[in-house]
């Protein structure tokens, strides 16, 4: 929902400040992108460090087979997963706030037109 230049009506049934909800939705989106960026950056640094150590032979031990080598990659692949979950959760919160504001606005308009 975008901000309009219409005069603000002071409807007694509204329990929130429209501008505050819009700011909160925008901040949720910004924080979501920041969290995703931080998680991806730390994952990239960690994965690069792991690949350098893996290429230098640091992860090969006597008796280690192919399955053990594959198992050493698993933590590296799961590391950015919380960042993606936080990102999608914060994006969803921002969108739900906007949807709820639209629903309230549509309900108010429908009540006025009766």
Legacy VTK file of the C-alpha trace (Angstrom):
# vtk DataFile Version 3.0
C-alpha trace
ASCII
DATASET POLYDATA
POINTS 114 float
0.000 0.000 0.000
1.401 3.361 -0.888
1.044 6.548 1.025
-1.666 8.827 -0.313
-2.035 12.582 -0.211
-5.681 12.309 0.855
-6.705 13.903 4.087
-6.443 11.519 6.967
-9.739 10.635 8.516
-9.793 9.983 12.191
-11.921 6.857 12.347
-12.658 5.815 15.917
-12.490 2.109 15.033
-8.825 2.267 14.004
-6.409 1.074 16.651
-3.183 1.796 14.789
-1.270 4.630 13.211
-1.139 4.067 9.445
2.203 5.786 8.947
3.770 3.804 11.777
2.619 0.504 10.249
4.007 1.520 6.852
7.346 2.427 8.439
7.380 -0.852 10.359
6.716 -2.830 7.157
9.518 -0.983 5.357
11.946 -1.579 8.213
11.045 -5.267 8.307
11.985 -5.471 4.627
15.257 -3.610 5.130
16.262 -5.693 8.138
15.397 -8.854 6.199
17.800 -7.891 3.401
20.505 -6.933 5.916
20.202 -10.256 7.747
20.307 -12.180 4.478
23.398 -10.253 3.397
25.187 -10.879 6.693
24.404 -14.596 6.634
25.479 -14.958 3.003
28.707 -13.029 3.620
29.657 -15.133 6.656
28.766 -18.289 4.746
30.884 -17.239 1.773
33.897 -16.536 4.010
33.447 -19.793 5.904
32.919 -21.846 2.744
35.967 -20.295 1.066
38.063 -21.069 4.123
36.737 -24.641 4.121
37.528 -25.117 0.421
41.078 -23.850 0.931
41.573 -26.255 3.837
39.971 -29.086 1.877
42.160 -28.467 -1.181
45.306 -28.410 0.937
44.510 -31.904 2.263
43.716 -30.817 5.792
40.512 -32.893 5.902
41.937 -36.224 4.713
42.707 -38.761 7.407
43.813 -42.382 7.239
40.853 -44.630 6.633
38.599 -41.798 5.475
36.305 -42.813 2.647
34.186 -40.892 0.153
31.152 -40.762 2.490
33.231 -39.117 5.202
34.426 -36.482 2.720
30.815 -35.762 1.648
29.748 -35.558 5.314
32.286 -32.802 5.918
30.422 -30.608 3.372
27.052 -30.891 5.156
27.562 -28.177 7.811
28.806 -25.790 5.161
25.656 -26.265 3.107
23.330 -25.825 6.103
25.001 -22.685 7.488
23.028 -20.085 5.430
19.663 -21.789 6.065
18.723 -19.713 9.163
19.440 -16.526 7.221
16.991 -17.562 4.502
14.368 -18.439 7.111
14.767 -15.084 8.878
14.629 -13.309 5.513
11.384 -14.956 4.432
9.819 -14.546 7.879
10.560 -10.806 8.003
9.386 -10.329 4.410
6.169 -12.176 5.272
5.629 -10.003 8.353
5.988 -6.861 6.260
3.576 -8.130 3.600
1.031 -9.329 6.172
1.040 -5.893 7.790
0.300 -4.295 4.421
-2.422 -6.847 3.642
-4.086 -6.236 6.999
-3.991 -2.483 6.405
-5.589 -2.969 2.973
-8.286 -5.165 4.480
-9.061 -2.564 7.122
-9.109 0.218 4.529
-11.425 -1.746 2.222
-13.745 -2.536 5.112
-13.859 1.121 6.089
-14.652 2.177 2.514
-17.386 -0.436 2.230
-18.951 0.775 5.464
-18.925 4.399 4.234
-20.628 3.538 0.927
-23.659 1.930 2.574
LINES 1 115
114 0 1 2 3 4 5 6 7 8 9 10 11 12 13 14 15 16 17 18 19 20 21 22 23 24 25 26 27 28 29 30 31 32 33 34 35 36 37 38 39 40 41 42 43 44 45 46 47 48 49 50 51 52 53 54 55 56 57 58 59 60 61 62 63 64 65 66 67 68 69 70 71 72 73 74 75 76 77 78 79 80 81 82 83 84 85 86 87 88 89 90 91 92 93 94 95 96 97 98 99 100 101 102 103 104 105 106 107 108 109 110 111 112 113
